[in-house]
């Protein structure tokens, strides 16, 4: 482990070091308060990553299935003595029932495929977030913009990405917190709407700052976000590195 011990905070928080490397780094932590703070920030962020791949079946799925079943024509009870077949082929009623069943299967298959794509996207996002946290050049910047609110931004210049996380934010009704990347000339561009759980934890957000990005800011926007900020920032901080 010849590299600077200060660069291993992300790898340590993700348990990516060997046992021997972990022991050496823990000896280093005993005398380095800045690394202790960085490890704490990395740990809080990585603890939220597992929720990124959690998928709950949509609440409307059951209703959609029952609705399709209700529209599916059922076969009538078979008579005591079946009539002689008049022609070859499937009975008309059976054909309708089978067609309806195929429609249900196609509808459910579309839902499953959409969910699969969402899971793949979330997993890819999680891997990229983990890569930023474990990058040798990862730099963590933390701040408490208001009482009870903690914000951490981890930036890797070599990967060209940053990860934003926070906790302590109040829940909003019919509004969303929106993350913005700020430039030196005063312009901003959106990095997406924040997902805040009931405990005030923000799901980590992966963003790709351009060369002129100097910081991040959060505003309260109408539900779904805005193209440009419509309110003053509730917090803003520079991005180190």
DRENVEX-273678 format. One record per residue (C-alpha): residue number from 1; residue in one letter; z negated, x, y. Coordinates in nm, 3 decimals. Each point is the difference from the previous one (the first is absolute). Layout:
<nulums>
<nulum i="NUM" aa="A" w="Z" u="X" v="Y"/>
...
</nulums>
This chain:
<nulums>
<nulum i="1" aa="X" w="0.000" u="0.000" v="0.000"/>
<nulum i="2" aa="X" w="0.128" u="0.239" v="0.263"/>
<nulum i="3" aa="X" w="0.073" u="-0.255" v="0.273"/>
<nulum i="4" aa="X" w="-0.229" u="-0.082" v="0.292"/>
<nulum i="5" aa="X" w="-0.290" u="-0.212" v="-0.129"/>
<nulum i="6" aa="X" w="0.022" u="-0.218" v="0.312"/>
<nulum i="7" aa="X" w="0.336" u="-0.135" v="-0.121"/>
<nulum i="8" aa="X" w="-0.143" u="-0.138" v="-0.327"/>
<nulum i="9" aa="X" w="-0.195" u="-0.294" v="0.141"/>
<nulum i="10" aa="X" w="0.267" u="-0.255" v="-0.100"/>
<nulum i="11" aa="X" w="0.046" u="0.144" v="-0.350"/>
<nulum i="12" aa="X" w="-0.378" u="0.002" v="-0.052"/>
<nulum i="13" aa="X" w="-0.035" u="-0.364" v="0.111"/>
<nulum i="14" aa="X" w="0.272" u="-0.098" v="-0.249"/>
<nulum i="15" aa="X" w="-0.160" u="0.200" v="-0.285"/>
<nulum i="16" aa="X" w="0.315" u="0.213" v="-0.016"/>
<nulum i="17" aa="X" w="-0.183" u="0.334" v="-0.033"/>
<nulum i="18" aa="X" w="-0.092" u="0.174" v="-0.324"/>
<nulum i="19" aa="X" w="-0.373" u="0.013" v="-0.089"/>
<nulum i="20" aa="X" w="-0.018" u="0.363" v="0.112"/>
<nulum i="21" aa="X" w="0.176" u="-0.075" v="0.328"/>
<nulum i="22" aa="X" w="-0.229" u="-0.296" v="0.062"/>
<nulum i="23" aa="X" w="-0.309" u="0.219" v="-0.043"/>
<nulum i="24" aa="X" w="0.132" u="0.257" v="0.248"/>
<nulum i="25" aa="X" w="0.093" u="-0.269" v="0.248"/>
<nulum i="26" aa="X" w="-0.341" u="-0.169" v="-0.031"/>
<nulum i="27" aa="X" w="-0.163" u="0.336" v="0.081"/>
<nulum i="28" aa="X" w="0.224" u="0.010" v="0.307"/>
<nulum i="29" aa="X" w="-0.100" u="-0.358" v="0.096"/>
<nulum i="30" aa="X" w="-0.365" u="0.103" v="0.013"/>
<nulum i="31" aa="X" w="0.077" u="0.209" v="0.310"/>
<nulum i="32" aa="X" w="0.293" u="-0.185" v="0.158"/>
<nulum i="33" aa="X" w="-0.081" u="-0.322" v="0.184"/>
<nulum i="34" aa="X" w="0.361" u="-0.055" v="0.112"/>
<nulum i="35" aa="X" w="0.118" u="-0.007" v="-0.362"/>
<nulum i="36" aa="X" w="-0.283" u="-0.239" v="-0.088"/>
<nulum i="37" aa="X" w="0.128" u="-0.240" v="0.266"/>
<nulum i="38" aa="X" w="0.361" u="0.035" v="-0.119"/>
<nulum i="39" aa="X" w="-0.097" u="-0.061" v="-0.364"/>
<nulum i="40" aa="X" w="-0.191" u="-0.311" v="0.107"/>
<nulum i="41" aa="X" w="0.307" u="-0.132" v="0.184"/>
<nulum i="42" aa="X" w="0.233" u="0.080" v="-0.291"/>
<nulum i="43" aa="X" w="-0.238" u="-0.163" v="-0.248"/>
<nulum i="44" aa="X" w="-0.023" u="-0.323" v="0.201"/>
<nulum i="45" aa="X" w="0.378" u="-0.017" v="0.022"/>
<nulum i="46" aa="X" w="0.070" u="0.084" v="-0.364"/>
<nulum i="47" aa="X" w="-0.257" u="-0.261" v="-0.112"/>
<nulum i="48" aa="X" w="0.231" u="-0.268" v="0.141"/>
<nulum i="49" aa="X" w="0.311" u="0.123" v="-0.180"/>
<nulum i="50" aa="X" w="-0.074" u="-0.179" v="-0.329"/>
<nulum i="51" aa="X" w="0.023" u="-0.337" v="0.173"/>
<nulum i="52" aa="X" w="0.358" u="0.079" v="0.102"/>
<nulum i="53" aa="X" w="0.132" u="-0.072" v="-0.352"/>
<nulum i="54" aa="X" w="-0.215" u="-0.308" v="-0.065"/>
<nulum i="55" aa="X" w="0.223" u="-0.304" v="-0.044"/>
<nulum i="56" aa="X" w="-0.129" u="-0.355" v="-0.014"/>
<nulum i="57" aa="X" w="0.249" u="-0.263" v="-0.124"/>
<nulum i="58" aa="X" w="0.104" u="-0.216" v="0.294"/>
<nulum i="59" aa="X" w="-0.206" u="-0.318" v="0.031"/>
<nulum i="60" aa="X" w="0.316" u="-0.210" v="0.009"/>
<nulum i="61" aa="X" w="0.125" u="0.129" v="-0.339"/>
<nulum i="62" aa="X" w="-0.193" u="-0.260" v="-0.202"/>
<nulum i="63" aa="X" w="0.117" u="-0.281" v="0.230"/>
<nulum i="64" aa="X" w="0.362" u="0.119" v="-0.029"/>
<nulum i="65" aa="X" w="-0.016" u="0.003" v="-0.381"/>
<nulum i="66" aa="X" w="-0.159" u="-0.346" v="-0.015"/>
<nulum i="67" aa="X" w="0.257" u="-0.132" v="0.246"/>
<nulum i="68" aa="X" w="0.286" u="0.131" v="-0.216"/>
<nulum i="69" aa="X" w="-0.161" u="-0.152" v="-0.310"/>
<nulum i="70" aa="X" w="-0.032" u="-0.336" v="0.177"/>
<nulum i="71" aa="X" w="0.372" u="0.008" v="0.083"/>
<nulum i="72" aa="X" w="0.099" u="0.095" v="-0.355"/>
<nulum i="73" aa="X" w="0.130" u="-0.297" v="-0.197"/>
<nulum i="74" aa="X" w="-0.190" u="-0.035" v="-0.326"/>
<nulum i="75" aa="X" w="0.158" u="-0.095" v="-0.332"/>
<nulum i="76" aa="X" w="-0.059" u="-0.357" v="-0.113"/>
<nulum i="77" aa="X" w="-0.193" u="-0.057" v="-0.327"/>
<nulum i="78" aa="X" w="0.226" u="0.027" v="-0.304"/>
<nulum i="79" aa="X" w="0.095" u="-0.334" v="-0.156"/>
<nulum i="80" aa="X" w="-0.112" u="-0.081" v="-0.357"/>
<nulum i="81" aa="X" w="0.355" u="0.039" v="-0.126"/>
<nulum i="82" aa="X" w="0.229" u="0.239" v="0.175"/>
<nulum i="83" aa="X" w="0.346" u="-0.138" v="0.072"/>
<nulum i="84" aa="X" w="0.302" u="0.162" v="-0.146"/>
<nulum i="85" aa="X" w="0.127" u="0.276" v="0.229"/>
<nulum i="86" aa="X" w="0.301" u="-0.119" v="0.198"/>
<nulum i="87" aa="X" w="0.118" u="0.339" v="0.119"/>
<nulum i="88" aa="X" w="-0.084" u="0.363" v="-0.026"/>
<nulum i="89" aa="X" w="-0.208" u="0.178" v="0.259"/>
<nulum i="90" aa="X" w="-0.346" u="-0.043" v="0.151"/>
<nulum i="91" aa="X" w="-0.127" u="-0.343" v="0.104"/>
<nulum i="92" aa="X" w="0.035" u="-0.064" v="0.371"/>
<nulum i="93" aa="X" w="-0.378" u="-0.038" v="0.053"/>
<nulum i="94" aa="X" w="-0.071" u="0.324" v="-0.186"/>
<nulum i="95" aa="X" w="0.256" u="0.181" v="0.213"/>
<nulum i="96" aa="X" w="-0.171" u="-0.122" v="0.318"/>
<nulum i="97" aa="X" w="-0.341" u="0.106" v="-0.128"/>
<nulum i="98" aa="X" w="0.126" u="0.344" v="-0.096"/>
<nulum i="99" aa="X" w="0.169" u="0.040" v="0.338"/>
<nulum i="100" aa="X" w="-0.323" u="-0.091" v="0.175"/>
<nulum i="101" aa="X" w="-0.193" u="0.249" v="-0.213"/>
<nulum i="102" aa="X" w="0.251" u="0.271" v="0.089"/>
<nulum i="103" aa="X" w="-0.049" u="-0.083" v="0.368"/>
<nulum i="104" aa="X" w="-0.376" u="0.039" v="-0.039"/>
<nulum i="105" aa="X" w="0.041" u="0.332" v="-0.180"/>
<nulum i="106" aa="X" w="0.235" u="0.130" v="0.270"/>
<nulum i="107" aa="X" w="-0.242" u="-0.109" v="0.274"/>
<nulum i="108" aa="X" w="-0.293" u="0.169" v="-0.171"/>
<nulum i="109" aa="X" w="0.208" u="0.309" v="-0.072"/>
<nulum i="110" aa="X" w="0.085" u="0.030" v="0.370"/>
<nulum i="111" aa="X" w="-0.370" u="-0.016" v="0.089"/>
<nulum i="112" aa="X" w="-0.084" u="0.267" v="-0.259"/>
<nulum i="113" aa="X" w="0.279" u="0.228" v="0.125"/>
<nulum i="114" aa="X" w="-0.114" u="-0.040" v="0.360"/>
<nulum i="115" aa="X" w="-0.356" u="0.083" v="-0.099"/>
<nulum i="116" aa="X" w="0.121" u="0.302" v="-0.196"/>
<nulum i="117" aa="X" w="0.187" u="0.133" v="0.301"/>
<nulum i="118" aa="X" w="-0.310" u="-0.051" v="0.216"/>
<nulum i="119" aa="X" w="-0.215" u="0.192" v="-0.249"/>
<nulum i="120" aa="X" w="0.253" u="0.286" v="-0.011"/>
<nulum i="121" aa="X" w="0.004" u="0.017" v="0.380"/>
<nulum i="122" aa="X" w="-0.380" u="0.001" v="0.015"/>
<nulum i="123" aa="X" w="-0.023" u="0.275" v="-0.261"/>
<nulum i="124" aa="X" w="0.253" u="0.211" v="0.189"/>
<nulum i="125" aa="X" w="-0.195" u="-0.056" v="0.322"/>
<nulum i="126" aa="X" w="-0.325" u="0.095" v="-0.175"/>
<nulum i="127" aa="X" w="0.155" u="0.322" v="-0.134"/>
<nulum i="128" aa="X" w="0.123" u="0.097" v="0.345"/>
<nulum i="129" aa="X" w="-0.343" u="-0.069" v="0.151"/>
<nulum i="130" aa="X" w="-0.166" u="0.213" v="-0.268"/>
<nulum i="131" aa="X" w="0.251" u="0.278" v="0.068"/>
<nulum i="132" aa="X" w="-0.094" u="0.002" v="0.370"/>
<nulum i="133" aa="X" w="-0.372" u="0.011" v="-0.079"/>
<nulum i="134" aa="X" w="0.046" u="0.289" v="-0.243"/>
<nulum i="135" aa="X" w="0.251" u="0.197" v="0.209"/>
<nulum i="136" aa="X" w="-0.115" u="0.359" v="0.074"/>
<nulum i="137" aa="X" w="0.073" u="-0.049" v="0.370"/>
<nulum i="138" aa="X" w="-0.162" u="-0.345" v="0.025"/>
<nulum i="139" aa="X" w="-0.199" u="-0.037" v="0.321"/>
<nulum i="140" aa="X" w="-0.255" u="-0.281" v="0.034"/>
<nulum i="141" aa="X" w="-0.095" u="-0.148" v="0.337"/>
<nulum i="142" aa="X" w="-0.287" u="-0.249" v="0.016"/>
<nulum i="143" aa="X" w="-0.140" u="-0.206" v="0.284"/>
<nulum i="144" aa="X" w="-0.231" u="-0.293" v="0.074"/>
<nulum i="145" aa="X" w="0.188" u="-0.189" v="0.271"/>
<nulum i="146" aa="X" w="-0.265" u="-0.270" v="0.016"/>
<nulum i="147" aa="X" w="-0.340" u="-0.070" v="-0.148"/>
<nulum i="148" aa="X" w="0.018" u="-0.054" v="-0.375"/>
<nulum i="149" aa="X" w="0.369" u="0.091" v="-0.026"/>
<nulum i="150" aa="X" w="0.115" u="0.325" v="-0.161"/>
<nulum i="151" aa="X" w="0.362" u="0.120" v="0.000"/>
<nulum i="152" aa="X" w="0.156" u="0.288" v="-0.194"/>
<nulum i="153" aa="X" w="0.353" u="0.139" v="0.030"/>
<nulum i="154" aa="X" w="0.122" u="0.262" v="-0.249"/>
<nulum i="155" aa="X" w="0.322" u="0.178" v="0.093"/>
<nulum i="156" aa="X" w="0.216" u="0.241" v="-0.202"/>
<nulum i="157" aa="X" w="0.264" u="0.173" v="0.206"/>
<nulum i="158" aa="X" w="0.187" u="0.135" v="-0.305"/>
<nulum i="159" aa="X" w="0.028" u="-0.348" v="-0.155"/>
<nulum i="160" aa="X" w="0.073" u="-0.162" v="0.336"/>
<nulum i="161" aa="X" w="-0.243" u="-0.285" v="-0.069"/>
<nulum i="162" aa="X" w="-0.338" u="-0.120" v="0.116"/>
<nulum i="163" aa="X" w="-0.254" u="-0.237" v="-0.152"/>
<nulum i="164" aa="X" w="-0.206" u="-0.235" v="0.216"/>
<nulum i="165" aa="X" w="-0.319" u="-0.163" v="-0.126"/>
<nulum i="166" aa="X" w="-0.296" u="-0.171" v="0.162"/>
<nulum i="167" aa="X" w="-0.301" u="-0.217" v="-0.070"/>
<nulum i="168" aa="X" w="-0.226" u="-0.223" v="0.202"/>
<nulum i="169" aa="X" w="0.271" u="-0.220" v="0.153"/>
<nulum i="170" aa="X" w="-0.079" u="-0.367" v="0.056"/>
<nulum i="171" aa="X" w="0.204" u="-0.264" v="-0.179"/>
<nulum i="172" aa="X" w="0.263" u="-0.178" v="0.209"/>
<nulum i="173" aa="X" w="0.122" u="-0.359" v="-0.009"/>
<nulum i="174" aa="X" w="0.373" u="-0.062" v="0.056"/>
<nulum i="175" aa="X" w="0.034" u="0.357" v="0.129"/>
<nulum i="176" aa="X" w="0.052" u="0.346" v="-0.150"/>
<nulum i="177" aa="X" w="-0.092" u="0.355" v="0.083"/>
<nulum i="178" aa="X" w="0.316" u="0.205" v="0.049"/>
<nulum i="179" aa="X" w="0.028" u="0.379" v="-0.021"/>
<nulum i="180" aa="X" w="0.215" u="0.185" v="0.251"/>
<nulum i="181" aa="X" w="0.110" u="0.361" v="0.019"/>
<nulum i="182" aa="X" w="-0.006" u="0.127" v="0.358"/>
<nulum i="183" aa="X" w="0.231" u="0.259" v="0.156"/>
<nulum i="184" aa="X" w="-0.054" u="0.248" v="0.281"/>
<nulum i="185" aa="X" w="0.226" u="-0.200" v="0.234"/>
<nulum i="186" aa="X" w="-0.216" u="-0.311" v="-0.039"/>
<nulum i="187" aa="X" w="0.230" u="-0.190" v="-0.237"/>
<nulum i="188" aa="X" w="-0.132" u="-0.143" v="-0.326"/>
<nulum i="189" aa="X" w="0.148" u="-0.118" v="-0.328"/>
<nulum i="190" aa="X" w="-0.153" u="-0.213" v="-0.273"/>
<nulum i="191" aa="X" w="-0.144" u="0.140" v="-0.321"/>
<nulum i="192" aa="X" w="-0.074" u="-0.344" v="-0.141"/>
<nulum i="193" aa="X" w="-0.266" u="-0.269" v="-0.012"/>
<nulum i="194" aa="X" w="-0.340" u="0.099" v="-0.134"/>
<nulum i="195" aa="X" w="-0.145" u="-0.168" v="-0.308"/>
<nulum i="196" aa="X" w="-0.374" u="-0.052" v="0.053"/>
<nulum i="197" aa="X" w="-0.226" u="-0.129" v="-0.278"/>
<nulum i="198" aa="X" w="-0.312" u="-0.214" v="0.042"/>
<nulum i="199" aa="X" w="-0.219" u="0.312" v="0.025"/>
<nulum i="200" aa="X" w="0.204" u="0.138" v="0.290"/>
<nulum i="201" aa="X" w="0.176" u="0.272" v="-0.200"/>
<nulum i="202" aa="X" w="0.362" u="0.073" v="0.089"/>
<nulum i="203" aa="X" w="0.244" u="0.072" v="-0.283"/>
<nulum i="204" aa="X" w="0.139" u="0.351" v="0.068"/>
<nulum i="205" aa="X" w="0.329" u="-0.005" v="0.190"/>
<nulum i="206" aa="X" w="0.269" u="0.263" v="-0.058"/>
<nulum i="207" aa="X" w="0.214" u="0.082" v="0.304"/>
<nulum i="208" aa="X" w="0.267" u="0.256" v="0.085"/>
<nulum i="209" aa="X" w="-0.051" u="0.126" v="0.357"/>
<nulum i="210" aa="X" w="0.292" u="0.152" v="0.188"/>
<nulum i="211" aa="X" w="-0.015" u="0.336" v="0.176"/>
<nulum i="212" aa="X" w="-0.124" u="-0.154" v="0.324"/>
<nulum i="213" aa="X" w="-0.285" u="-0.201" v="-0.148"/>
<nulum i="214" aa="X" w="-0.334" u="0.103" v="0.145"/>
<nulum i="215" aa="X" w="-0.238" u="-0.274" v="-0.108"/>
<nulum i="216" aa="X" w="-0.071" u="-0.341" v="-0.146"/>
<nulum i="217" aa="X" w="-0.121" u="-0.326" v="0.151"/>
<nulum i="218" aa="X" w="-0.102" u="-0.343" v="-0.128"/>
<nulum i="219" aa="X" w="0.053" u="-0.330" v="0.180"/>
<nulum i="220" aa="X" w="-0.066" u="-0.365" v="-0.084"/>
<nulum i="221" aa="X" w="0.327" u="-0.187" v="-0.038"/>
<nulum i="222" aa="X" w="0.119" u="-0.347" v="-0.109"/>
<nulum i="223" aa="X" w="0.004" u="-0.048" v="-0.376"/>
<nulum i="224" aa="X" w="0.276" u="0.212" v="-0.154"/>
<nulum i="225" aa="X" w="0.006" u="0.254" v="0.282"/>
<nulum i="226" aa="X" w="0.215" u="0.056" v="0.308"/>
<nulum i="227" aa="X" w="0.298" u="0.216" v="0.090"/>
<nulum i="228" aa="X" w="-0.198" u="0.149" v="0.289"/>
<nulum i="229" aa="X" w="-0.374" u="-0.015" v="0.081"/>
<nulum i="230" aa="X" w="-0.109" u="-0.320" v="0.175"/>
<nulum i="231" aa="X" w="-0.361" u="0.105" v="0.062"/>
<nulum i="232" aa="X" w="-0.203" u="0.303" v="0.099"/>
<nulum i="233" aa="X" w="-0.094" u="0.233" v="-0.288"/>
<nulum i="234" aa="X" w="-0.332" u="-0.064" v="-0.171"/>
<nulum i="235" aa="X" w="0.008" u="0.369" v="-0.094"/>
<nulum i="236" aa="X" w="0.217" u="0.307" v="0.054"/>
<nulum i="237" aa="X" w="-0.032" u="0.362" v="-0.112"/>
<nulum i="238" aa="X" w="0.213" u="0.316" v="-0.014"/>
<nulum i="239" aa="X" w="0.151" u="0.130" v="-0.323"/>
<nulum i="240" aa="X" w="-0.103" u="0.359" v="-0.069"/>
<nulum i="241" aa="X" w="0.262" u="0.229" v="-0.151"/>
</nulums>
